[in-house]
Amino acid sequence: MSEAVWNKLRGLDKPQLVQLFADDPDRLVTYATAFELGDEENSCAIRFDWSKTHLDAAHVAAFEELAAAMDFTGRRTALFAGEIVNPTEGRAAEHTAQRGVGKEESVALAHENHHRMAAIVEAIHRGAMGEVKHLIHIGIGGSALGPALAIDALARDGAMVDVHVVSNIDGCALEQVFAACDPATTMLAVASKTFTTIETMTNAESAIVWLRENGVDDPYGRVVALTASPEKAMEWGIDETRILPFSESVGGRYSLWSSIGFPVAMALGWPDFAEFLAGAAAMDEHFRDTDGMANLPLRAAFADQYYTRLRGCQTRAVFAYDERLALLPDYLQQLEMESNGKSVKADGLPVDGPTAPITWGGVGTDAQHAVFQLLHQGTNLVPVDFIASIAPGHDLAFAHHRILLSNCFAQGAALMAGKQSDDPARAYPGNRPSATILLDEVSPATFGALIAFHEHRTFANAVLMGINPFDQFGVELGKEIAKQIETGGTAFDPSTEALLELAGIK
Ligand SMILES: O=P(O)(O)OC[C@H]1O[C@](O)(CO)[C@@H](O)[C@@H]1O
């Protein structure tokens, strides 16, 4: 059934972007939608503009047919109902319950955990752990990328605590953070869903040693654990009263909303963290309750599928025209590539086409002076997302923001329109797609909605391809081999053996 729809999609005309606008005076109304957040007194919008993509009525109708063929509605209902949507691990995926949208019992449990987390955050702010000026948050992957992004996006001015996120096992990362913190006023957050990840546990042990060697008598008393494995955190030495649990059904790369968000709440204060959850919840409700192309994450997934599967695009690029969102591409890389970088479908059969493209990107305008040459004139077709905020994040002269946004919008226009020239080196082919996400402001609520939008977009893509976005077995083999190397076992290939010998490891 879905193959028939793909055949139909393959048979459709490949439209020119400029022509799409010329042919349809309502194109902007159809493909650019303002998503309203908040209430009448305190409203805020995010504009999702997919008009400069190649979606047209014929493609949208066919993609809606594909969504029906792939039982998008049923899969979405299962997601929000807390059913098992991750069959290889026999788990639900209940990140939306953390935001208050989902199965009743799961929402109640998330609420209880948040209540405890809020109490601990507020107690620490009031001095329950003595003076806390610095918080070293130790985690990796989903236990670090979200907190790092959220704090950079939302807590640049006036963070209540100075948070440092450390993920890499390379001691250079931790050492640099030690140099910036005073051990007497530093606490640690050890963030690991499993509480077994080698990088996190090794960094946490080194941080304990650092505290002890620098005069902290009870270093474990300075630690808060953020985990779905509380018994392991206790075994490691953390008192139960400082363990903030979350549910096993919250995936690592979807865990920012759970206690993994602790450093965000510590930096922003609980009311802002609650706003962040509320912004995501508004997007959850939109995704849950809206059908067809009007559903923003699904619309984005239609375009993603168009470029990856019909136009052979192997990458997609995300450029934040906002310093505060500079870490967004890193965050999206894990979300999208760890979720959908698969070769088998949920039923175990090989996929019948390409899956997740490589997500990459950077920050504007820096990236214009580095990689945009390829976007405009290179031989790869790269769909681009631009993300910007109408309100600036600084108090400098407005010229800064005017130039920033003018450049952002100019790039989308230039990619689409191109430019003819008699000199081939100076010609721009144009007809290159981009989408623009324009926030009224970068606030906890808009930021929450933006991240939830991308989670649902990733899920929608997975449904359209028939794959399970919630497991990640591809990361295991490298870990196993690293362990074998460390424990001195097994002979490896000649190249690996030579490298190990050169590095003095074997
Ligand atoms: O939170 P944990 O259990 O330490 O895992 C960290 C990360 O490691 C991974 O399992 C990949 O190795 C990610 O999915 C996860 O976000």
The ligand as a Tripos MOL2 file, in Angstrom:
@<TRIPOS>MOLECULE
LIG
   16    16     1     0     0
SMALL
NO_CHARGES

@<TRIPOS>ATOM
      1 O1         21.9220    8.6050   30.2700 O.co2     1 LIG1
      2 P1         22.8470    7.4800   30.0050 P.3       1 LIG1
      3 O2         22.2810    6.1480   30.4090 O.co2     1 LIG1
      4 O3         24.1820    7.7330   30.6780 O.co2     1 LIG1
      5 O4         23.0980    7.3790   28.4490 O.3       1 LIG1
      6 C1         23.7060    8.4320   27.7550 C.3       1 LIG1
      7 C2         23.5120    8.3090   26.2820 C.3       1 LIG1
      8 O5         24.0830    7.1170   25.8050 O.3       1 LIG1
      9 C3         23.2970    6.5670   24.7640 C.3       1 LIG1
     10 O6         22.6790    5.4300   25.2420 O.3       1 LIG1
     11 C4         24.1040    6.2490   23.5480 C.3       1 LIG1
     12 O7         25.3040    5.6200   23.8620 O.3       1 LIG1
     13 C5         22.2790    7.6530   24.4510 C.3       1 LIG1
     14 O8         21.1300    7.1600   23.8790 O.3       1 LIG1
     15 C6         22.0940    8.2640   25.7790 C.3       1 LIG1
     16 O9         21.4950    9.5360   25.6950 O.3       1 LIG1
@<TRIPOS>BOND
     1     1     2 2
     2     2     3 1
     3     2     4 1
     4     2     5 1
     5     5     6 1
     6     6     7 1
     7     7     8 1
     8     7    15 1
     9     8     9 1
    10     9    10 1
    11     9    11 1
    12     9    13 1
    13    11    12 1
    14    13    14 1
    15    13    15 1
    16    15    16 1
@<TRIPOS>SUBSTRUCTURE
     1 LIG1         1 GROUP 0 **** ****
